[in-house]
Amino acid sequence: MKRIKCEIMYDGSRFSGYQSQPKDRTVQRELEKALWKIHKKVPVKTHASGRTDAGVHAMGQVVHFDTPITMLAERWARALNGELPSDISVKRTEEVSEKFHARYSVSGKEYRYRIYRTRYRDPFRTVYAYHYPYPLDVSRMKEAAAYLMGEHDFTSFCSTKSDKENKVRTVTDISFFEQGDDLEIRFKGTGFLYNMVRIMVGTLMKVGNGRLEPEDVARILAQRDRNRAPQTAPAEGLYLWEVFYE
C-alpha cells in the first residue's frame, strides 16, 4: 500500500461542508466517489487536516489516502481531477511515509477572511467575500487583535457545538491587508477550534465599527464564555489557506 498526500482547493458555496454526510453534497463525499471510480468500485477512505463548514472555501486543504494502485505519485492529481466536479481541484499529489497523517501531523494552519466594503453588494462576489457596507476602523481592529495573539483558552471564541474539551490554542500571527474597499485578515496558529476564526472576525469587526473597545477583547477572552463574544461572521468570507507540517 502507498500513502498519497493531496493538496486540494474547493469552492465551498455548493457544499454542506467538507465532512461526509448521508444525504448532503460534501467535499469528502465527492473526493471518495472519484477514488471509488479509479479503484474500480472499491471504497477508499480519505483523511483531511480538518473539517470546513458549509460555505467555507479552501485553497490548501490537505488530504491523504492509502492505495494499492501502482502509479507515479504526481499522476494522481491528473487522475483525480478527471473524475472530480468543477468546484474541486487537486493542486498536487505526492507519496508520503505511512507515519504521515493529514490531521495528526499538522503543526499549524493559516486561514484568511475576506471582506469588501462597497456601498452596493456585488452579485459576482456574494459567495466569496463578506459584504459589509459600513466604515471599519482597521487601526482599532489591529489593536484588538494583539489581545488574541499567543496561547490562550479560546472558550469564548469557540462554538458550543465543539466536542473539544481542551480549548487552549496558540495564535501566532494576525495580519490585515487593505486594497481599496477590500480587507483581508490572515490568521496563523498551531490549531483552531470550531468557528474560532469566524467568531474572532465578528469580534474584531465590532471593535472596528465602534461597538466594542479594543481592550474589551481581553475581557471577553478571560471570561471563557461563548455568550460574551459577538456574532459569528458569515462563512462565505473564510478560506482555509494553508496547512503546515513539520
C-alpha positions, 0 to 999 in steps of 0.5 A: 500500500502507498500513502498519497498526500493531496493538496486540494482547493474547493469552492465551498458555496455548493457544499454542506461542508467538507465532512461526509454526510448521508444525504448532503453534497460534501467535499469528502463525499465527492473526493471518495466517489472519484477514488471509488471510480479509479479503484474500480468500485472499491471504497477508499477512505480519505483523511483531511487536516480538518473539517470546513463548514458549509460555505467555507472555501479552501485553497490548501486543504490537505488530504491523504489516502492509502492505495494499492494502485501502482502509479507515479505519485504526481499522476494522481492529481491528473487522475483525480481531477478527471473524475472530480466536479468543477468546484474541486481541484487537486493542486498536487499529489505526492507519496508520503511515509505511512507515519504521515497523517493529514490531521495528526501531523499538522503543526499549524494552519493559516486561514484568511477572511475576506471582506469588501466594503462597497456601498452596493453588494456585488452579485459576482462576489456574494459567495466569496467575500463578506459584504459589509457596507459600513466604515471599519476602523482597521487601526482599532481592529489591529489593536484588538487583535494583539489581545488574541495573539499567543496561547490562550483558552479560546472558550469564548471564541469557540462554538458550543457545538465543539466536542473539544474539551481542551480549548487552549490554542496558540495564535501566532500571527494576525495580519490585515491587508487593505486594497481599496474597499477590500480587507483581508485578515490572515490568521496563523496558529498551531490549531483552531477550534470550531468557528474560532476564526469566524467568531474572532472576525465578528469580534474584531469587526465590532471593535472596528465599527465602534461597538466594542473597545479594543481592550474589551477583547481581553475581557471577553477572552478571560471570561471563557464564555461563548455568550460574551463574544459577538456574532459569528461572521458569515462563512462565505468570507473564510478560506482555509489557506494553508496547512503546515507540517513539520 
